[in-house]
Amino acid sequence: MAVSRPLYERIEKQLRRRLDAAAEGDPFPSETRLAQEFDVSRMTVRAALAGLERDGLLERVPGKGTFVRRPATSRPVGTLLSFHDQALTLGRTPRSSVLEAGLRAATPEEASALGHQRVVAVRRTRFLGEEAVAIEDAAFPDSLSAVLDADIETASLHQALRQLGFEPTAGTSFLTARIAGDDAVHLGVPPETPLLVETRTIVDQHGAPLEHSTSAYVAERYNLKVDFTIVR
C-alpha cells in the first residue's frame, strides 16, 4: 500500500515548480495568501516554506515580504567539466559574448604552462541564460588555430577540441580572488564586486598541455565547491 506524503511536502513540491518559472527578486505570496490558496493552516504552509528557505530559494525581508532568490551555481573544483556542459546539465542555456579571439604572443604564464611563445587567445563573457557569470581568458597552443573557426558564442570550445582530435583529460586549478574592476562593464556589476578566480591548465589524452585559462566568476552568481578530508 502506497504511503501518502504529508500535506506540507505536497505543497512544497508545487511551490518548487512555481519557483522554477520565477525570476530573482520576484515577490512571493505571504503565508496567509498561501494558506487561503491551498485551504490549509499557516502552520502547514510554514512547514512547506521551510525547505525552500533552507535551500536558499526564498528570502524573508522584514517589513517588505518574501522574495525569490536564485542560489549561485556551484561546481566541484575536482571535476573537469566545461562551463557549457555544466549549464546544460543544470537545464540552463549557455552562451558567450566574444571580447577577443585570435593569435597573439603568449604571456609568461601562458608560455610556461603551454610551452608555446604564441597562443590562440579567446576572451569571453560567459552567460547562464541572460545572466553574466564570468570573464574567461583561455589560451591554446598556436597549432590549434582551427578552434577559431568553431562557434565560440553558443557552442562548447571543448567539443571543438574533441572534433580536432584532442580530448581534455586532466588538469590543475589554483583559486584566488579579485574585484571586477574594468571587467565590471561586461559583467553588469559595480567595479568593487568580488570575483572568484580559477586558473587552470588542462592536458590532453597524451598528457600534452592543451589549454591554460583564467575564469573570474561573480561570487554571488557562481561558486566552486571543495570537498576535503581531515589530516591528523
Secondary structure, DSSP 8 states (H G I E B T S, - for coil): ------HHHHHHHHHHHHHHT--TT-EE--HHHHHHHHT--HHHHHHHHHHHHHTTSEEEETTTEEEE----EEEETT----HHHHHHHTT--EEEEEEEEEEEE--HHHHHHHS-SEEEEEEEEEEETTEEEEEEEEEEEGGGGGGGGS-TTTS-HHHHHHHTT----EEEEEEEEEE-GGGHHHHTS-TT-EEEEEEEEEE-TTS-EEEEEEEEEETTTEEEE-------
